[in-house]
Amino acid sequence: MENKRIIDLHLDEFKDCLEQIIDVKLNNALNNLHKGEELVSRKKLKERLGIAYSTLDDYTQKGIFKSYRIGGRIFFKWSEIVDAAKRIEHHSYVSKS
């Protein structure tokens, strides 16, 4: 038989505890990634590129942008976004010639 423990917490206290645990796990995961690599959230990437979430999702679905899921959140490596933009720009330039 397993040992079970029941904790008497208010819902808000329980929520705070879960958020703290998730934050620690997320920060640990982010710190374990390649050092010096800037990770950008969907919101920040959308703002930086000036595109809609639907466009961002479309690019991700088509494989133009590669996303990384960490702790239920989605991130992008900024260096990969820059590389993708260069490929798109080069392709557009070559197509016009």
C-alpha positions as CSV (number, residue, x, y, z in Angstrom):
1,M,0.0,0.0,0.0
2,E,1.3,3.4,-0.9
3,N,1.8,6.2,1.6
4,K,-0.6,9.0,0.9
5,R,-0.4,12.5,2.3
6,I,-3.2,15.0,2.3
7,I,-2.4,18.7,2.6
8,D,-4.9,21.2,3.8
9,L,-4.3,24.3,1.6
10,H,-6.6,26.9,0.2
11,L,-6.9,26.8,-3.6
12,D,-4.9,30.0,-4.0
13,E,-2.0,28.6,-1.8
14,F,-2.0,25.4,-3.9
15,K,-1.9,27.4,-7.1
16,D,1.0,29.5,-5.8
17,C,2.9,26.3,-4.9
18,L,2.3,24.8,-8.3
19,E,3.4,28.0,-10.1
20,Q,6.6,28.0,-8.1
21,I,7.4,24.4,-8.9
22,I,6.7,25.1,-12.6
23,D,8.9,28.2,-12.6
24,V,11.8,26.3,-11.1
25,K,11.5,23.4,-13.5
26,L,11.1,25.8,-16.5
27,N,14.2,27.9,-15.4
28,N,16.2,24.7,-15.0
29,A,15.2,23.5,-18.4
30,L,16.1,26.8,-20.0
31,N,19.5,26.9,-18.2
32,N,20.3,23.5,-19.5
33,L,19.9,24.5,-23.1
34,H,22.8,25.6,-25.2
35,K,24.5,28.5,-23.4
36,G,24.3,31.9,-25.2
37,E,21.3,30.8,-27.2
38,E,18.4,33.3,-26.9
39,L,15.1,31.6,-26.6
40,V,12.0,33.7,-27.6
41,S,8.4,33.0,-26.6
42,R,5.6,33.0,-29.2
43,K,4.5,36.4,-27.9
44,K,7.9,38.0,-28.1
45,L,8.6,36.5,-31.6
46,K,5.2,37.7,-32.8
47,E,6.0,41.2,-31.5
48,R,9.6,41.2,-32.9
49,L,8.5,40.1,-36.4
50,G,5.3,42.1,-36.5
51,I,3.2,39.1,-37.5
52,A,0.0,37.5,-36.3
53,Y,-0.2,34.3,-34.2
54,S,-1.8,32.5,-37.2
55,T,1.2,33.4,-39.4
56,L,3.6,32.2,-36.7
57,D,1.6,28.9,-36.4
58,D,1.6,28.5,-40.2
59,Y,5.4,29.0,-40.5
60,T,5.9,26.5,-37.6
61,Q,3.5,24.0,-39.2
62,K,5.3,24.3,-42.6
63,G,8.7,23.8,-40.9
64,I,10.0,27.3,-41.7
65,F,10.4,27.9,-37.9
66,K,11.3,25.2,-35.5
67,S,9.7,25.4,-32.1
68,Y,10.7,23.9,-28.8
69,R,8.2,22.9,-26.1
70,I,9.4,23.4,-22.5
71,G,7.1,23.0,-19.6
72,G,4.1,23.3,-21.7
73,R,5.3,26.6,-23.3
74,I,6.6,27.1,-26.8
75,F,9.9,28.8,-27.6
76,F,12.0,29.5,-30.6
77,K,15.7,29.9,-31.0
78,W,16.4,33.4,-32.2
79,S,19.4,32.3,-34.2
80,E,17.2,29.8,-36.1
81,I,14.7,32.5,-36.8
82,V,17.4,34.7,-38.2
83,D,18.7,31.9,-40.4
84,A,15.2,31.2,-41.7
85,A,14.7,34.8,-42.5
86,K,17.9,34.8,-44.5
87,R,16.9,31.7,-46.4
88,I,13.5,33.3,-47.2
89,E,15.1,36.6,-48.3
90,H,17.7,34.8,-50.4
91,H,15.0,32.6,-52.0
92,S,12.9,35.7,-52.8
93,Y,15.9,37.5,-54.3
94,V,16.8,34.5,-56.5
95,S,13.2,34.1,-57.6
96,K,13.0,37.7,-58.8
97,S,16.2,37.4,-60.9
